Amino acid sequence: MTTENTTTTNIFGIRAIIEAIESGSSINKIYLQKGLRGELFYELNKLIKTNNLTTSIVPVEKLDRLSKKSNHQGAVAQISPIEFYDLEGLIEKTIASNKTPLFLLLDQLSDVRNFGAIIRTAECTGVNGIIIQKNGSAPVNAETIKTSAGAAFKIPICKVDHIKDALFLLQASHIKTVAATEKTESSLYDINLKQSIAIVMGSEHRGVNPSILKMVDYKAKLPLLGDIASLNVSVACGAFLYETVRQRLN
């Protein structure tokens, strides 16, 4: 069974969720009640692991709210309101269009409002696609879409098993990668952003993962002239994207 609003669909009942997974539906997250047992649950759990789906153990009260007190059987799945793009195909299409590629990778960004704000800025600055990791990333849900002012429906978003997979693919396609980080002496304004570029933004608390920083072609920071040590990630992302626009317009 399902419940819907204009941007989100919740599927509940173990069998219904199994069928959704097997049909290839884009699932944001599966909420499970603690202590579930039984053959059907084990079948669901196997599919969750095989497809590397994000789960959360929650109180039954949350499941009741999500299913509007229907018979959820201890499981509710949130279906993404958008279809995700294949990254390799999107890269090929972008290169074939003779546009200078501009991609954005979000390394486990967790706040949906930051995510929505970034999607909005990315659409306004001509980003060809946003890349997120399947696990540990903010979902594309109603709050994300609201904050994006609908831009989530206008810009391609790709999910990958790991950000490293995307970096390998981008670099193999001769797209340079630049990470936003304070752990460098290089200024953003010294980087050539007129070339094919993929910008990597990190999570709100940790920044870009150290293993990712070792892989990128460039590391860059923004000048901070006040006492605060860092910018909000969506603000920093906007600065990186608009510096790219400024260079390309010139």
N, C-alpha and C positions, 0 to 999 in steps of 0.2 A: 504494500500500500504506500501511498505518497501523500505528502502535504506540500503546498506550493505557495510562494508569493511571486512577485514580478521578476525576481532575480534568483531565487533559490528553490531547489527541490530537495526535500528530505524523504528518503525511502526507509521504511521500517519493516521489521520482520526478517528473520534470518534467511529464509528461502528467497524473499524478494531481493535482498542484498546480494546473495550468491548469483542470482540471475542477472543483476545489473553488472556485476564484475565480469561475468562470463560473456556478456553482450558487448563489452568494451566501453561502457559508460565512463566518463571522466569523473572520478570520485575524489573529492577534496579530503574527506576525513570520515572515519567510521568510529562512532561512539559505542562503547561496549560496557555492559554492566559487569561489575566484578563478580567472579565466581561462576561464570557461565560454564555449563557442562553439556554433554550430549553429542551424539554422532553428527547432527547437523551443524552444531557450533564448531566441531573439529574440522568439518569440511570448509566452513567459512574461514576459519583461522588459517588453514592451509593456503587458501586463495589469497588471503591478505599477505602472507609471507612471500608467496610466489610472485605476486604483483607489486611487492614493496609498497604497500599502502599505509598511510598514516592512520594510527588509531589512538584513542584516548579512553582510559577507564574512568567512568563518571558515575555519580550517584543516580539511582533510579528516578529521582525527581527531575533531573535534567532530561532524561530520556522521555519522561512523561510530557515535559514541556515541548520537546522537539517533535513528538508524535501527536501532540494535542490529546494526550491520554488514551490513544488507541493501543491496541495490543502489539507492542513493539518487540516482544519476546527477548528483551535485553539488548537490542541492537538497532541503531539508527545510522544511516549513511547520508552524508551531505553530498549531493551531486553538484558538480561545478556548473554554473550557468553559462559558461563559454566552452567552446571546443578548443583544445590545445593543438598547436601546430607542430609538425615534424621539423626539427632544427636543421637537419641536413638539407631537406627540400627547400626550406626558407632561405638558407644561405645561398643555394644554387640559384633560386629565383631572384634574389636581390642582386647577385653578381651579374646575372643575365640581363637585368634591367638597365645595366650601365650606370647605375647610381653608385656613389661611393658608400659602401656599407657603414652603418652605424648601429651597433648592437649594445644592449645593456644587460649585464649579468648581475643578479642579486644573490649574494652569498648568504643564504639563510636569514634574510630579513624576516622579522617575526610579527611586526605590528601592521595590522590591516590598513590603518589610516595612513601610515607612512607609505605602504605599498600602493594604496589608491592615489595618493598625491604624486608619487613617482610615475605611475602609469599616465596620469594626466599631463605631467611635464614632458614625458617621453613622447606622447602623441603630438604635443605642440611643437616639439623640436625635430620631428621627422625621424625618430628612431625606427629602424626597420623591424626590430623584434626584441622582446624582453625574455630573458632566460632565467628560470628559477629551478631549484632543486625539488625533487618529489617529496623528500622528507625534510622536516625542519623549517619549511618556508611558510610564510603567511598565506592563507588560502584566498582564492578568488571567490569571495562571498558577497552578500548583499551590502555589507559595510564597505568593502573594497570598491565595489562598483559605484556606490553612492559618492564616496570620496573622490573617485576618478572622474566624476561628472559624466559618466557613460563612456569614457575613453577606453575602458576595458573591452568594449565591443568593437573598437576601431583599430586596435593595434595587435599584431600577432604576439601571443604569449606561448612559449615553449617550456615543457617540463623535461628535465633530464635526471638520470639516476644520480649523477654527481656533477657539480660545477666543473670538475677537472675534465670530464668527458667533453663538455662544451668547449673548454679552452683548447683541448687537442684538436677538435674539429675546426674551430675558428682559425687557429694558427696554421693548420694544414691547408686552409683556404686563403692564406696570405693576408689574414686580418690581424693587425697588431692588437695586443691587449694591454690595457692600462688600468692599474688598480688605484683606487682612492685610499690613501693611508697617510697617517702622520709619521710612519716609520721610514722616512726618506728625507733627503735634503733637496730633492727635485721639486720644483714648482710646476703646477699644472700649466702655467703660462709659458713654460719652456718646452712643452711637448708639442710635436707636430700632429695636430688633430685633423688636418686636411686629408690624410691618408685613410685607408680603410681601418676602422677602429672598433673595438669592443671595450666598453667601460665596465669595470667591476666595482660594485659598491658592497660593503660589508654589512653585517648585522648591527643592530642598535648598540649592543653592549660590548661586542668583541671586535668589531671591525672585520676586515677581510682575514680569512683564515691564513695562518702562516704558511701552510703548505701551498695555498693558492698564490701567495706573494712570491714564492720561489719560482713559480711557473710563468708569471706574466712578463711581457716585454718591457713595460715601463711601470714605475711607481711614481705617484704624484700627490702633492698635498696643496691645500689652499692656504694662503697667508691668514693667520689669526692675530689680530692686532689688539685684542682685549685680554681680559683675564680668564675667560672661559676657554677650556682646553680643546673643545670640539664643537662641531655644528650638528644639528639634527640631520639625519641621513638623507631625508627628502630635500632639505635645503642644499646640502652639499652636492647631491645628485643634480639638482637644478643648475648649480654653478658650473659643474663639469659639462653638462649638456649645452648650456648657453655659451660657454667658451668655445665649444666645438662649432656651434652655429656661427659665432662671431668670426672664427678663423675661416670657415668655409665661405661665408658671405664676402670676405675680403679677397 
